[in-house]
Amino acid sequence: MTGEAPDAAGRAVPDAPAGPRRLAVLGSPIAHSKSPGLHRAAYDLLGLTDWTYERVEVGEGGLAAFLDGLGPEWRGLSLTMPLKPEALAIADEVERLAERAGAVNTLLLADDGRRLGFNTDIGGIVRALADSGVHAIRHGVLVGGGATAASALIAMAELGAVGVEVCVRDAGRAASVVDLGHALGLVMEVRPISRLAEPVPADLVVSTVPGGTDLGVVPSAELAQGPLLDVAYAPWPTALAASWLEHGGRVAHGLDMLLHQALLQVRIFVNDDPLARLPDEAAVLDVMRRSL
């Protein structure tokens, strides 16, 4: 680091690392990812025009070998399915939220060789919901039981949830999410996907299933009166989002979550800290949004 300057809250923020830096988003499949456009827009505006950000196809079990082949010019990685649990195991240090979620979606490759793990999905969900007018809930419905579902559950808890129904095809897949919910002090229930067709009272529904998944159920009109956040964004609309919109319901797009979690990643890669605001952050967020 070359020096420090105060952020908007008066904290000392390290200058961005000097010289060309490489970053990438890893996962499988990855060709659909919009992360490169988001990140490049941010770094260009910040004057980091020699920073690059690319897509790399890396399947399950391949993260360690990829990391072993990186040179000192690499600054960080964004991780998507199926690499988030593997990144958690590989990181030398993990922030509290990522440890609790059991998933790391961001690796900061420090100059001293350490691999620092973060989870920006949780903050991305909270911020995307705020953009949609959702600031507090009591009862939620969570569709899916994977790594992103754990992040969504923590986000629901941060918004004040007291109870969450987890809707899955296979009840066994929800075990870790239920355990997490209990650790968070939530009342948890596991239901079949068909539960979505019932008049369930819920302040929020979050779907974490991959894009292109047809759940084979039409949500009830009563359930669709509440907001839906569908974390998928390709193809859009998802079958669930389309049904929601047909009922006249409110839908938060997966791109909103992607945008906000990417902004937090940029904070990490530039400032080493997801809480340290960027210079002229409103302009950075705007140019990232326009890149989508």
C-alpha positions in Angstrom: 0.0 0.0 0.0 1.2 3.5 -0.8 -0.6 5.5 1.8 -4.0 6.2 3.4 -6.9 8.7 3.0 -10.0 9.1 5.1 -13.3 7.6 3.7 -16.7 9.3 4.1 -16.9 8.0 7.7 -13.5 9.4 8.6 -11.7 6.1 8.7 -8.3 5.6 7.1 -8.6 3.8 3.8 -5.5 2.3 2.2 -4.7 3.4 -1.3 -5.3 0.8 -4.0 -2.3 -1.4 -4.8 -0.1 0.2 -7.4 0.7 -1.5 -10.8 -1.3 -3.8 -13.0 -3.5 -6.3 -11.2 -5.5 -9.3 -12.4 -8.8 -10.5 -11.1 -11.4 -13.0 -12.3 -14.7 -14.7 -11.5 -14.4 -18.5 -11.3 -17.1 -21.2 -11.5 -18.9 -23.6 -13.7 -20.8 -22.7 -15.8 -19.3 -19.2 -16.1 -19.9 -18.0 -19.6 -23.1 -16.2 -18.6 -21.5 -14.2 -15.8 -21.9 -10.4 -16.0 -19.3 -9.8 -13.3 -16.5 -8.8 -15.8 -18.5 -5.8 -17.1 -19.4 -4.7 -13.6 -15.9 -4.8 -12.3 -14.2 -3.3 -15.3 -16.6 -0.3 -15.2 -15.8 0.3 -11.6 -12.0 0.1 -12.0 -12.0 2.3 -15.1 -13.9 5.0 -13.2 -11.5 4.7 -10.2 -8.6 5.2 -12.6 -7.3 1.6 -12.3 -7.3 1.2 -16.0 -4.4 -1.4 -15.8 -6.5 -3.8 -13.7 -8.1 -6.7 -15.6 -11.0 -8.9 -14.7 -11.9 -12.0 -16.6 -14.1 -15.2 -16.6 -12.4 -18.5 -15.9 -14.2 -21.9 -16.1 -13.2 -23.9 -12.9 -15.2 -26.9 -11.9 -15.7 -28.5 -8.5 -12.4 -29.5 -6.9 -10.3 -27.3 -9.2 -9.9 -24.2 -7.1 -6.7 -25.2 -5.2 -4.9 -26.1 -8.4 -5.9 -22.8 -10.0 -4.6 -20.8 -7.0 -1.3 -22.7 -7.0 -0.7 -21.4 -10.6 -1.2 -17.7 -9.9 1.6 -15.1 -9.9 2.0 -12.0 -7.6 0.0 -9.8 -10.0 -3.2 -11.5 -8.9 -5.3 -9.4 -6.5 -8.5 -11.4 -6.0 -11.2 -13.8 -7.2 -14.9 -13.8 -7.2 -16.3 -17.3 -6.7 -19.7 -18.7 -7.9 -21.1 -22.2 -7.9 -19.8 -24.7 -7.2 -16.7 -23.2 -5.6 -17.9 -21.3 -2.5 -17.5 -24.1 0.0 -14.1 -25.0 -1.4 -13.0 -21.4 -1.1 -14.0 -21.4 2.6 -11.7 -24.4 3.2 -8.8 -22.9 1.2 -8.9 -19.4 2.8 -6.2 -18.7 5.4 -8.5 -16.2 7.2 -12.3 -16.0 6.9 -14.6 -13.1 8.0 -17.3 -14.0 10.5 -20.2 -13.7 8.1 -18.6 -16.0 5.5 -17.7 -18.5 8.2 -21.3 -18.5 9.5 -22.7 -18.9 6.0 -20.3 -21.7 5.2 -19.5 -20.0 1.9 -16.8 -17.7 0.6 -17.6 -15.9 -2.6 -14.6 -13.5 -2.6 -10.9 -14.2 -2.1 -8.5 -11.3 -1.5 -5.0 -12.4 -2.4 -2.9 -10.3 -0.1 0.6 -9.2 -0.9 2.0 -11.3 1.9 0.5 -14.4 0.3 -2.5 -14.9 2.6 -5.8 -15.8 1.1 -8.6 -13.8 2.8 -12.2 -15.0 2.5 -15.3 -12.9 2.4 -19.0 -13.3 1.7 -20.5 -10.3 -0.1 -23.7 -12.2 -1.1 -25.3 -11.4 2.3 -24.8 -7.7 2.0 -25.8 -7.9 -1.7 -29.1 -9.4 -0.8 -29.8 -6.9 2.0 -29.0 -4.0 -0.3 -31.0 -5.3 -3.3 -34.0 -5.7 -1.0 -33.6 -2.2 0.3 -33.7 -0.9 -3.3 -37.0 -2.8 -3.6 -38.4 -1.2 -0.5 -37.9 -4.2 1.8 -36.2 -3.1 5.0 -37.7 -5.4 7.6 -39.5 -8.8 7.7 -40.9 -11.2 10.2 -41.7 -14.3 8.2 -39.8 -15.5 5.1 -39.9 -18.3 2.6 -36.6 -19.6 1.2 -36.5 -21.7 -1.9 -33.4 -23.9 -2.2 -30.9 -25.2 0.3 -27.4 -24.6 -1.1 -24.6 -22.1 -0.4 -26.5 -19.1 -1.6 -29.5 -20.2 0.5 -27.4 -19.9 3.6 -26.4 -16.3 2.7 -30.1 -15.5 2.1 -31.1 -16.9 5.4 -28.5 -14.7 7.2 -29.8 -11.7 5.3 -33.4 -12.5 6.4 -32.2 -12.7 10.0 -30.5 -9.3 9.6 -33.8 -7.9 8.4 -35.5 -9.1 11.6 -37.0 -12.5 10.6 -38.3 -14.7 13.4 -39.3 -17.6 11.3 -38.4 -19.0 7.8 -39.9 -21.9 5.8 -37.4 -23.6 3.5 -39.0 -25.1 0.4 -36.9 -27.9 -1.3 -37.4 -31.0 -3.4 -35.2 -33.1 -1.1 -35.6 -32.4 2.7 -32.2 -33.8 3.3 -30.6 -30.9 1.4 -32.0 -28.4 3.8 -30.3 -29.8 6.9 -27.4 -27.4 7.0 -29.6 -24.4 6.3 -32.0 -25.5 9.1 -29.0 -25.9 11.5 -27.9 -22.4 10.6 -31.3 -21.0 11.1 -31.5 -22.5 14.6 -28.1 -21.0 15.4 -29.4 -17.6 14.3 -32.4 -18.1 16.7 -35.0 -18.6 13.9 -38.0 -20.9 13.9 -37.3 -23.2 10.9 -39.7 -25.4 8.9 -38.9 -27.6 5.9 -41.6 -27.8 3.3 -41.9 -29.4 -0.2 -41.8 -27.1 -3.2 -45.5 -27.6 -3.6 -45.9 -25.4 -0.6 -45.5 -22.4 -2.9 -48.9 -23.1 -4.3 -50.6 -22.7 -0.9 -51.7 -19.3 0.6 -48.6 -19.0 2.8 -48.3 -15.8 4.9 -44.9 -14.4 4.2 -43.3 -11.0 4.1 -40.6 -12.1 1.7 -39.8 -15.0 -0.6 -36.2 -15.5 -1.8 -35.4 -18.1 -4.5 -31.8 -19.3 -4.7 -32.2 -22.0 -7.3 -30.1 -21.7 -10.5 -31.4 -19.9 -13.5 -33.4 -22.1 -15.9 -34.8 -24.2 -13.1 -38.5 -24.9 -13.5 -39.9 -25.7 -10.0 -43.0 -27.2 -11.5 -45.4 -25.2 -9.3 -47.4 -22.0 -9.8 -47.2 -19.8 -6.7 -50.5 -18.9 -5.0 -51.9 -15.4 -5.6 -51.8 -14.8 -1.8 -48.1 -15.7 -1.6 -47.3 -13.6 -4.7 -48.7 -10.5 -3.0 -45.5 -10.2 -1.1 -42.1 -9.4 -2.6 -39.9 -12.0 -4.3 -36.1 -11.8 -4.7 -34.9 -14.3 -7.3 -31.1 -14.4 -7.2 -31.0 -15.9 -10.7 -30.6 -13.5 -13.6 -30.0 -15.7 -16.7 -32.3 -16.5 -18.4 -34.8 -13.9 -17.2 -37.5 -14.0 -16.1 -37.2 -17.3 -14.4 -40.3 -19.4 -14.3 -41.0 -18.4 -10.7 -40.5 -14.7 -11.4 -42.7 -14.9 -14.5 -45.5 -16.5 -12.4 -45.0 -13.8 -9.7 -45.3 -11.0 -12.2 -48.5 -12.6 -13.7 -50.1 -12.3 -10.3 -49.0 -8.6 -10.2 -46.4 -9.3 -7.5 -43.2 -7.3 -6.9 -40.0 -9.0 -8.0 -36.4 -8.0 -7.2 -34.1 -9.0 -10.0 -31.0 -11.2 -9.4 -29.0 -8.5 -11.2 -29.8 -6.2 -8.2 -28.1 -8.6 -5.9 -25.2 -9.1 -8.3 -24.7 -5.4 -8.6 -24.5 -4.7 -4.8 -22.4 -7.8 -4.0 -20.0 -6.7 -6.7 -19.7 -3.2 -5.3 -18.7 -4.8 -1.9 -16.1 -6.9 -3.8 -14.7 -3.8 -5.4 -14.3 -2.3 -1.9 -12.4 -5.5 -0.8 -10.1 -5.5 -3.9 -9.4 -1.8 -3.7 -9.5 -1.0 0.0 -9.0 -4.5 1.7 -12.3 -3.9 3.5 -15.9 -4.5 2.5 -16.9 -1.6 4.9 -14.6 1.0 3.5 -16.4 3.2 1.0 -14.9 3.9 -2.4 -14.0 7.4 -3.6 -17.2 8.9 -5.1 -19.0 5.6 -4.5 -22.3 6.8 -5.8 -20.8 7.4 -9.2 -19.1 4.0 -9.1 -22.4 2.3 -8.3 -24.1 4.2 -11.1 -21.5 3.3 -13.7 -21.7 -0.4 -12.6 -25.5 -0.4 -12.9 -25.3 1.1 -16.4 -22.9 -1.6 -17.4 -25.5 -4.3 -16.9 
